Amino acid sequence: MSFFIIVFALIWIGSIVVWAVLTKAVRSADVDKIKSRLLDGNKKADKAKEKGSPLPQLIHTEDQSAGKVFRQILKTLDLQDKLAMLLEQAGLRWKPVNIVQAAVFLFGGTFFAARVAGVPSIPLQLAAGAFAAMLPVLYALRLKKKRMSKFEEQFPESLEFVARSMRAGHAFSVSLEMIHREFQDPLGGEFRRTFDEHNLGLPLETALLKLGSRVPSLDVHFFVSAVLLQKRTGGNLAEILDKLAHLIRERFKLRGKIRAISAHGRMTGIALTCIPMGVALLMFYVNPSYVSFFVEDEIGNMMAAAAVGLQVLGYLIIQKIVTIEV
């Protein structure tokens, strides 16, 4: 029976992961096509990507202090670059290996603590350990979302600042350096890094492409595409940046309207998720013998695990329905 529970839990978790991956892939397909079109002008970068070589780096540091086992895990799963980019976008000074170490230690510690605390079944112990192992990645994802949202809020004003600076007679590269003094992080830091890379010898085109890769925002890709196109064909870059800033502000307004319209759906998802938990807590308080079956019996554990899984799946589906990309 225990083996059946473990197999059921693994199959269920695998189904959820596959569903999430496929949903994310379908959701971002159109955005990826737009980004690839916007950044397709750099033929050298495309050739470097086909050969598997990244964009030029001014300073390259390799992590040699971490354990060989964890580094080998990252290399085998091809997660080194992805975790490094995630940490960079989140503004954390961690190393990719640190996340793997923290996940392994949290899983082992939580699993052992659950066994010592007397958690009745192995699937619940494994589920507690898996949730604890996901905490470092969830924390980094939360910081990334918060940091990118703050960047997008500052971005339209920074474009107008660059346009005014260019009309005053400053060069485009000098305007990028001035952003660092006028705006706070994360926007000021990212543009300061772009200016430093260009100032130390990296071509402006490559420095801007690296900015677009560090900041996963469609607005930034439009900005990079506009600057590179103006550099090749000419034109009034200040006017282009003003129009782009206006377009981004209008997108923010539309996004706010959509969020207000879909607020009812989000509240419905939260209510439908919280009601079963509230009823379960109430039953534990009013009639514990009635619900002890779900804790003490193996079949009850299976039913409780299935109910929790279906509840999470329903919440994710509702969130998918009410999420509208602009």
VOMI-800814 format. One record per residue: residue number from 0; x, y, z of N, C-alpha, C in turn; residue in one letter; chain. Coordinates in steps of 0.1 Angstrom, whole numbers. Atoms other than C-alpha are relative to their C-alpha. Layout:
% residues N
  resi    nxx    nyy    nzz   caxx   cayy   cazz    cxx    cyy    czz  resn  chain
   NUM      X      Y      Z      X      Y      Z      X      Y      Z     A      A
...
***
This chain:
% residues 326
  resi    nxx    nyy    nzz   caxx   cayy   cazz    cxx    cyy    czz  resn  chain
     0      8    -12      0      0      0      0      9     13      0     M      A
     1     -9    -12      0     28     24      8      7      2    -13     S      A
     2     -6     -2     13     45     17    -25    -10      6    -10     F      A
     3     10     -5      9     12     24    -43     -2     15      3     F      A
     4      1    -14     -4      9     57    -24     11      8     -6     I      A
     5    -11     -7      5     44     67    -34     -1      2    -15     I      A
     6      2      0     15     38     58    -71    -11     10     -4     V      A
     7     11     -9      3      5     77    -71      5     15      2     F      A
     8     -5    -14     -3     22    108    -55      9      5    -11     A      A
     9     -9     -4     10     50    108    -80     -7      2    -14     L      A
    10      7     -2     13     27    104   -110     -8     13      0     I      A
    11      8    -12     -1      5    132    -97      9     12     -1     W      A
    12     -9    -12      1     34    156    -92      6      1    -14     I      A
    13     -5     -1     14     48    147   -126    -10      6     -9     G      A
    14     10     -6      8     15    155   -142     -2     15      2     S      A
    15      1    -14     -3     13    188   -125     12      8     -7     I      A
    16    -12     -7      6     49    197   -136     -1      0    -15     V      A
    17      2      0     14     42    186   -172    -10     10     -5     V      A
    18     10    -10      4     10    207   -173      5     14      1     W      A
    19     -5    -13     -2     28    237   -159     10      4    -11     A      A
    20    -10     -2     10     56    234   -184     -6      3    -13     V      A
    21      7     -2     13     33    230   -214     -8     13      0     L      A
    22      8    -12     -1     11    259   -202      9     12     -2     T      A
    23     -9    -11      2     41    282   -199      6      1    -14     K      A
    24     -6      0     14     55    271   -233    -10      6    -10     A      A
    25     10     -6      9     22    279   -250     -2     14      2     V      A
    26      2    -14     -4     18    311   -231     10     10     -6     R      A
    27    -11     -9      5     52    325   -241      4     -2    -14     S      A
    28     -4      3     13     53    312   -276      0     13     -9     A      A
    29      1    -13      8     41    345   -292     10     10      4     D      A
    30    -10    -10     -5     62    366   -270     14     -3     -4     V      A
    31    -13      4      5     93    346   -279      2      3    -14     D      A
    32     -1     -4     15     85    351   -316      3     14     -2     K      A
    33     -2    -14      1     83    388   -311     14      4      4     I      A
    34    -13     -3     -5    115    389   -291     11     -4    -10     K      A
    35    -10      5     10    134    368   -317      0      9    -12     S      A
    36      1    -10     11    122    392   -344      7     13      3     R      A
    37     -6    -12     -4    133    422   -325     15      0      1     L      A
    38    -14      1     -2    167    409   -317      7     -8    -11     L      A
    39     -6      8     11    173    391   -350     10      7     -9     D      A
    40     -9     -8      9    193    419   -365     15     -2      2     G      A
    41    -15      2     -3    226    410   -349      4    -14     -5     N      A
    42     -3     13      6    239    383   -372     12     -7      7     K      A
    43    -11      5     -8    271    379   -352     -5     -7     12     K      A
    44      5      6    -12    251    372   -321     -7    -13     -3     A      A
    45      7     13      4    230    346   -340     10    -11     -3     D      A
    46    -10     11      3    261    328   -353      6     -5     13     K      A
    47     -6      4    -13    275    328   -318     -9     -9      8     A      A
    48      9      9     -7    243    313   -304     -1    -14     -7     K      A
    49      0     13      7    243    286   -332     12     -8      4     E      A
    50    -12      8     -4    278    276   -322      0     -3     15     K      A
    51      1      3    -15    268    276   -285      9      9      8     G      A
    52     -9    -10     -8    291    305   -275     -9     12      4     S      A
    53      8    -11     -4    275    332   -254      6     14     -5     P      A
    54     -5    -14      3    279    370   -259     12      3      8     L      A
    55    -13     -3     -7    313    384   -250     -2      5     14     P      A
    56      0     -4    -14    320    388   -213     13      8      3     Q      A
    57    -12     -8     -3    343    415   -200      7     -7     12     L      A
    58     -6      7    -12    349    396   -167     -7    -13      1     I      A
    59      6     13     -1    344    359   -164      6     -7     12     H      A
    60     -4      6    -12    345    342   -131     -7    -14      0     T      A
    61      5     14      0    341    304   -126      0     -4     15     E      A
    62      2      4    -14    328    290    -93      8    -13      2     D      A
    63     -8     12     -3    355    266    -80     -1     -4     14     Q      A
    64      0      3    -15    347    268    -43    -11    -10      4     S      A
    65     11      9     -4    315    248    -44      3    -15     -2     A      A
    66     -3     14      1    313    210    -42     -1     -5    -14     G      A
    67      0      5     14    320    190    -73    -13     -7     -3     K      A
    68     12      7      2    289    169    -68    -11      9     -5     V      A
    69     11    -10      4    265    199    -70      3      6    -13     F      A
    70     -3     -6     13    284    214    -99     -3    -10    -11     R      A
    71      3     10     10    281    181   -117    -15     -2     -3     Q      A
    72     14      1      2    244    180   -111     -5     11     -8     I      A
    73      4    -12      8    240    215   -125      4     -2    -15     L      A
    74     -5      2     13    261    205   -155     -8    -10     -7     K      A
    75      7     11      6    242    173   -161    -14      5     -4     T      A
    76     14     -5      3    207    190   -159      0     13     -8     L      A
    77     -1    -13      8    219    221   -179     -7     11      7     D      A
    78      7    -10     -8    208    244   -151      9     11      4     L      A
    79    -10    -10     -5    240    264   -145     -4     14     -5     Q      A
    80      3    -13      6    232    293   -169    -14      5      4     D      A
    81     13     -4     -3    195    293   -161     -1      5     14     K      A
    82      0     -5    -14    200    296   -123      8     13      1     L      A
    83     -8    -12     -1    227    322   -128     -8     12     -5     A      A
    84      8    -11      5    204    343   -149    -11      3     10     M      A
    85     10     -3     -9    176    339   -124      5      8     12     L      A
    86     -6     -7    -12    198    350    -95      4     15     -4     L      A
    87     -4    -14      5    211    380   -116    -13      8     -1     E      A
    88     13     -7      1    175    390   -124     -7      3     13     Q      A
    89      6     -2    -13    165    387    -88      8      9      8     A      A
    90     -9     -9     -7    194    409    -77      7     -7     12     G      A
    91     -6      8    -11    208    381    -54     15     -2     -3     L      A
    92    -15      2      2    246    377    -49      3    -15      3     R      A
    93     -2     14     -2    242    339    -46      7     -6    -12     W      A
    94     -6      8     11    259    313    -67    -11    -11     -3     K      A
    95     10     10      3    238    287    -86      2    -13      8     P      A
    96     -2     12     -8    254    259    -66     -6      2     14     V      A
    97      6     -2    -13    241    275    -34    -15     -3      1     N      A
    98     14      4      1    205    270    -45     -1    -15      1     I      A
    99      1     15      0    211    233    -51      4     -5     14     V      A
   100     -3      4    -14    228    229    -17    -11      3      9     Q      A
   101     11     -4     -9    200    248      1    -12     -9     -2     A      A
   102     11      8      3    174    227    -17      2    -14      6     A      A
   103     -3     13     -5    191    194     -8     -1     -1     15     V      A
   104      0      0    -14    196    203     28    -14      3      6     F      A
   105     14     -2     -5    161    217     32     -9    -13     -2     L      A
   106      7     13      2    147    185     17      3    -10     11     F      A
   107     -4     11    -10    167    162     40     -4      4     14     G      A
   108      4     -4    -13    161    183     71    -15      0      3     G      A
   109     14      0     -1    124    187     65     -6    -14      1     T      A
   110      5     14      0    119    150     57      3     -6     13     F      A
   111     -4      6    -12    138    140     88     -9      6     12     F      A
   112      8     -6    -11    119    165    110    -15     -5     -1     A      A
   113     13      5      1     86    152     96     -1    -14      5     A      A
   114      0     14     -6     95    116    105      1      0     15     R      A
   115     -1     -2    -15    106    127    140    -13      5      6     V      A
   116     12     -6     -5     74    147    144    -12    -10     -1     A      A
   117     11     10      0     53    116    136    -10      2    -11     G      A
   118      9     -1     11     38    125    103     -4    -14     -5     V      A
   119      4     14      1     17     94     95      5     -7    -12     P      A
   120     -3      7     12     27     86     59     12      6     -7     S      A
   121    -12     -4      7     58     87     37     -3     10    -11     I      A
   122      3    -10     10     41    106      9     -1     14      6     P      A
   123      1    -13     -7     33    135     33     14      5      4     L      A
   124    -14     -3     -3     69    134     45      7      5    -12     Q      A
   125     -7     -4     13     82    135      9     -6     14     -5     L      A
   126      6    -13      5     57    163      0      5     12      9     A      A
   127     -6    -11     -8     69    184     30     14      3     -4     A      A
   128    -14     -3      4    105    179     20      1      6    -14     G      A
   129     -1     -6     14     98    187    -17     -4     15      1     A      A
   130      4    -14     -1     80    219     -7     11      9      6     F      A
   131    -11     -8     -6    109    230     16     11      1    -10     A      A
   132    -10     -1     10    133    222    -13     -3     11    -10     A      A
   133      4    -10     10    114    246    -36      1     14      6     M      A
   134      0    -13     -6    116    275    -11     11      9     -6     L      A
   135    -10     -9      6    150    289    -24     -4      5    -14     P      A
   136      3     -5     14    138    290    -60    -12      9      0     V      A
   137     12     -8     -1    104    304    -50      4     14      5     L      A
   138     -5    -13     -5    122    331    -31      6      8    -11     Y      A
   139     -7     -7     11    144    340    -60    -10      4    -11     A      A
   140     10     -4     10    114    340    -84     -9     12      5     L      A
   141      7    -11     -6     95    363    -60      8     13     -1     R      A
   142     -8    -11      1    124    387    -59      2      5    -14     L      A
   143     -1     -4     14    128    386    -96    -13      7     -5     K      A
   144     13     -6      4     91    394   -102     -1     15      6     K      A
   145      1    -13     -6     93    423    -77     10     10     -6     K      A
   146    -10     -9      6    125    437    -92     -3      4    -14     R      A
   147      4     -4     14    113    435   -128    -12      9      0     M      A
   148     11     -9      0     80    451   -119      4     15      3     S      A
   149     -5    -13     -3     99    480   -103      7      6    -12     K      A
   150     -7     -4     12    121    482   -134    -10      6    -11     F      A
   151      9     -4     10     91    484   -157     -7     13      4     E      A
   152      6    -13     -4     76    512   -136      9     12     -3     E      A
   153     -9    -11      2    107    533   -139      4      2    -15     Q      A
   154     -6      0     14    114    525   -176     -6     11     -9     F      A
   155      5    -11      9     90    550   -194      6     13      4     P      A
   156     -6    -13     -4    104    579   -174     14      1     -4     E      A
   157    -14      0      4    139    568   -181      2      3    -15     S      A
   158     -1     -3     15    132    568   -219     -2     15     -3     L      A
   159      2    -14      2    119    603   -217     12      8      5     E      A
   160    -13     -6     -5    150    613   -197     11     -1    -10     F      A
   161    -10      2     10    172    599   -224     -3      9    -12     V      A
   162      4     -9     12    152    618   -251      3     14      3     A      A
   163     -3    -14     -4    155    651   -232     15      2      0     R      A
   164    -14     -2     -1    192    645   -226      6      1    -14     S      A
   165     -5     -1     14    198    639   -263     -3     13     -7     M      A
   166      4    -13      5    179    670   -272      9     11      5     R      A
   167     -9    -10     -6    202    689   -248     14     -1     -6     A      A
   168    -13      1      6    232    678   -268      9    -11      4     G      A
   169     -8     11     -5    244    647   -249      0    -12    -10     H      A
   170      0     13      8    255    615   -267     -9    -10      7     A      A
   171      8     11     -5    234    584   -263      6     -7     11     F      A
   172     -7      7    -10    260    566   -243      2      8     13     S      A
   173      0     -9    -12    264    596   -220    -13      0      7     V      A
   174     13      0     -6    227    596   -214     -3    -13      8     S      A
   175      2     12     -8    228    560   -203      7      1     13     L      A
   176     -8     -2    -12    255    569   -178     -7      9     10     E      A
   177      7    -10     -8    234    598   -165    -12     -6      7     M      A
   178     12      7     -6    204    574   -158      4     -5     14     I      A
   179     -5      5    -13    225    559   -130     -1     10     11     H      A
   180      0    -11    -10    227    592   -112    -14      5      3     R      A
   181     14     -6     -1    190    601   -117    -10    -10      5     E      A
   182      9     11     -3    173    567   -111      6    -10     10     F      A
   183     -5     10    -10    175    542    -83      0    -14     -7     Q      A
   184      0     14      5    180    504    -87    -14     -5      0     D      A
   185     -9      8      8    172    482   -104      3      7    -14     P      A
   186     -2     -6     13    169    505   -135     14      7     -1     L      A
   187    -13     -7      0    199    527   -126     12     -9      0     G      A
   188    -11     10      0    221    497   -119      2     -7    -13     G      A
   189      0      7     12    212    479   -151      6      9    -11     E      A
   190     -5     -9     10    219    510   -173     14      4      3     F      A
   191    -14     -2     -3    251    517   -154      9    -11     -4     R      A
   192     -8     12      4    263    482   -161      1      0    -16     R      A
   193     -1     -1     14    254    487   -198     10     10     -5     T      A
   194    -10    -10      3    274    519   -199     14     -4      3     F      A
   195    -14      4     -4    304    504   -181      5    -10    -10     D      A
   196     -5     10     10    305    474   -206      3      7    -13     E      A
   197     -3     -7     12    304    498   -235     12      9      2     H      A
   198    -11     -9     -3    329    522   -219     13     -8      1     N      A
   199    -12      8     -1    353    493   -213      4     -8    -13     L      A
   200     -4      5     13    354    483   -250    -11     -9     -7     G      A
   201     11      9      6    322    462   -256     -8      9    -10     L      A
   202      8     -8     10    303    474   -288    -13      3      7     P      A
   203     12     -4     -6    272    493   -279    -11    -10     -4     L      A
   204     10     10      4    251    468   -299      0    -12      9     E      A
   205      0     12     -8    263    439   -279     -4      3     15     T      A
   206      4     -4    -13    259    458   -246    -15      1      2     A      A
   207     15     -1     -1    223    466   -254     -7    -14     -1     L      A
   208      6     13      1    216    430   -264      2     -8     13     L      A
   209     -1      6    -13    230    419   -231    -10      5     10     K      A
   210     10     -6     -9    207    443   -213    -14     -6     -3     L      A
   211     12      7      3    178    427   -232     -1    -14      5     G      A
   212     -1     13     -5    189    393   -221     -1      0     15     S      A
   213      1     -1    -15    192    404   -184    -14      4      5     R      A
   214     13     -5     -4    158    421   -183    -10     -6     -9     V      A
   215      9      7      9    131    398   -197    -13      8     -1     P      A
   216     12     -9      2    107    426   -206     -1      3    -15     S      A
   217      2     -3     14     91    431   -240      3     15     -3     L      A
   218     -2    -14      2     94    469   -235     15      2     -2     D      A
   219    -15     -2      1    132    466   -231      4     -5    -14     V      A
   220     -4      5     13    134    445   -263     -4     10    -11     H      A
   221      4    -10     10    114    472   -282     11     12      1     F      A
   222    -10    -11     -1    139    498   -268     13     -4     -7     F      A
   223    -12      4      6    169    478   -279     -1     -1    -15     V      A
   224      3      1     14    154    471   -313      0     14     -6     S      A
   225      1    -13      6    146    508   -318     14      7     -1     A      A
   226    -13     -6      0    181    519   -308      9     -6    -11     V      A
   227     -8      6     10    198    494   -331     -4      3    -14     L      A
   228      6     -4     13    175    502   -360      4     14     -3     L      A
   229     -4    -14      2    182    539   -356     15      1     -3     Q      A
   230    -14      0      2    219    532   -355      3     -4    -14     K      A
   231     -3      5     14    218    514   -389     -6      9    -10     R      A
   232      7     -7     10    192    535   -407     -1     15      2     T      A
   233      1    -14     -3    193    569   -390    -14      4      5     G      A
   234     13     -4     -4    164    590   -378      1      8     14     G      A
   235      0     -7    -13    154    610   -347     -3     -9     11     N      A
   236      2     10    -11    160    587   -318     -7      6     12     L      A
   237      7     -6    -11    147    612   -292    -15     -1     -2     A      A
   238     14      1      2    113    612   -309     -5    -14      1     E      A
   239      3     14     -1    113    575   -312     -2     -5     15     I      A
   240      0      4    -14    120    571   -275    -12      6      7     L      A
   241     12     -6     -6     92    596   -266    -13     -8     -4     D      A
   242     12      8      4     67    576   -286      0    -14      6     K      A
   243     -1     13     -7     79    543   -271     -4      2     15     L      A
   244      4     -3    -14     75    558   -236    -15      2      1     A      A
   245     15     -2      0     39    569   -245     -7    -14     -2     H      A
   246      6     13      2     32    534   -258      0     -9     12     L      A
   247     -2      9    -12     45    517   -226    -10      5     10     I      A
   248     10     -6     -9     23    541   -205    -14     -5     -3     R      A
   249     13      4      4     -7    532   -225     -2    -15      3     E      A
   250      1     14     -4      0    495   -220     -2     -2     15     R      A
   251      2      0    -14      2    501   -183    -15      3      4     F      A
   252     14     -3     -2    -32    517   -184     -9    -11     -3     K      A
   253      8     12      4    -47    488   -203      1    -11      9     L      A
   254     -2     11     -9    -31    463   -180     -8      3     13     R      A
   255      8     -3    -12    -47    481   -150    -15     -2     -2     G      A
   256     14      2      2    -81    481   -166     -4    -15     -1     K      A
   257      2     15      1    -78    443   -174      0     -6     14     I      A
   258     -1      5    -14    -67    437   -138    -13      3      8     R      A
   259     12     -3     -7    -97    455   -125    -12     -8     -4     A      A
   260     11      8      5   -121    436   -147      1    -14      4     I      A
   261     -2     14     -4   -106    402   -138      1     -2     15     S      A
   262     -1      1    -14   -106    410   -101    -10    -10      6     A      A
   263     10      9     -5   -138    390    -96      4    -14     -2     H      A
   264     -5     14      2   -123    359   -111     11     -4     10     G      A
   265    -11      3    -10    -92    361    -89     -6     -2     14     R      A
   266      7      2    -13   -114    366    -58     -7    -13      1     M      A
   267      7     13      0   -134    336    -68      9    -12      2     T      A
   268    -10     10     -2   -103    315    -71      5     -1     14     G      A
   269     -5      0    -14    -91    325    -37    -11     -5      9     I      A
   270     11      5     -9   -125    319    -21     -2    -15     -2     A      A
   271      2     14      2   -129    285    -37     12     -9      5     L      A
   272    -12      7     -5    -94    275    -25     -1      1     15     T      A
   273      0     -1    -15    -99    288     11    -12     -7      7     C      A
   274     12      6     -6   -134    274     17      2    -14      5     I      A
   275     -3     14     -5   -123    237     18      9      0     12     P      A
   276    -10      0    -11    -94    245     41     -8      5     13     M      A
   277      8     -5    -11   -118    265     64     -9    -11      6     G      A
   278      9     11     -5   -143    236     65      8    -11      7     V      A
   279     -8     11     -6   -116    211     73      5      4     14     A      A
   280     -3     -4    -13   -103    232    102    -11      0      9     L      A
   281     12     -1     -9   -138    237    115     -4    -14      4     L      A
   282      4     14     -3   -145    199    113     10     -6     10     M      A
   283    -10      5    -10   -112    192    132     -4      5     14     F      A
   284      4     -6    -12   -125    215    159    -13     -5      6     Y      A
   285     14      4     -4   -162    205    160     -1    -15      2     V      A
   286      2     15      0   -160    167    153     13     -6     -4     N      A
   287    -13      6      4   -124    154    153     -1    -14     -4     P      A
   288      1     14      3   -134    118    152     -5     -2    -14     S      A
   289      6      1     14   -153    124    119     11      1    -11     Y      A
   290    -10     -2     10   -122    136    101     14     -6      3     V      A
   291    -13      7     -3    -95    115    118      3    -11    -10     S      A
   292     -2     10     11   -100     90     90     10      5    -10     F      A
   293     -9     -6     10    -81    113     67     14      1      5     F      A
   294    -13     -1     -5    -51    114     90      6    -14      5     V      A
   295     -5     13     -6    -49     79    106     -1    -12    -10     E      A
   296      2     12      9    -60     56     77      8      3    -13     D      A
   297     -7     -1     12    -39     50     46     -9      4    -12     E      A
   298      9     -5     10    -68     53     23     -5     14      2     I      A
   299      3    -14     -3    -78     85     40     11      9     -4     G      A
   300    -11     -8      4    -43     98     34      0      2    -15     N      A
   301      1     -1     14    -47     90     -3    -11     10     -5     M      A
   302     11     -8      3    -80    107     -4      3     15      3     M      A
   303     -3    -14     -4    -67    138     14     11      6    -10     A      A
   304    -11     -5     10    -36    140    -10     -7      3    -13     A      A
   305      7     -3     12    -59    137    -40     -8     13      0     A      A
   306      8    -12     -1    -82    164    -27      9     13      0     A      A
   307     -9    -12      0    -53    188    -21      6      2    -14     V      A
   308     -5     -2     13    -38    181    -55    -11      5    -10     G      A
   309     11     -5      8    -72    187    -72     -3     14      3     L      A
   310      2    -14     -4    -76    219    -52     10      9     -6     Q      A
   311    -11     -8      6    -42    232    -63     -2      1    -15     V      A
   312      2      0     14    -50    222    -99    -11      9     -4     L      A
   313     11     -9      3    -83    240    -98      4     15      1     G      A
   314     -5    -14     -2    -66    272    -84      8      4    -12     Y      A
   315     -9     -4     11    -40    271   -112     -8      2    -13     L      A
   316      8     -2     12    -66    267   -139     -8     13      1     I      A
   317      7    -13     -2    -86    297   -125     10     11     -3     I      A
   318    -10    -10      2    -54    317   -124      3      2    -15     Q      A
   319     -3     -1     14    -47    308   -160    -11      6     -8     K      A
   320     11     -6      7    -82    318   -171      0     15      2     I      A
   321      1    -15     -3    -80    353   -154     12      7     -4     V      A
   322    -12     -7      3    -45    360   -165      0      3    -15     T      A
   323      1     -5     13    -45    381   -197     13      8     -3     I      A
   324    -13     -7      4    -12    391   -214     -3     12     -8     E      A
   325      2    -13      8    -10    427   -227     13      3     -7     V      A
***
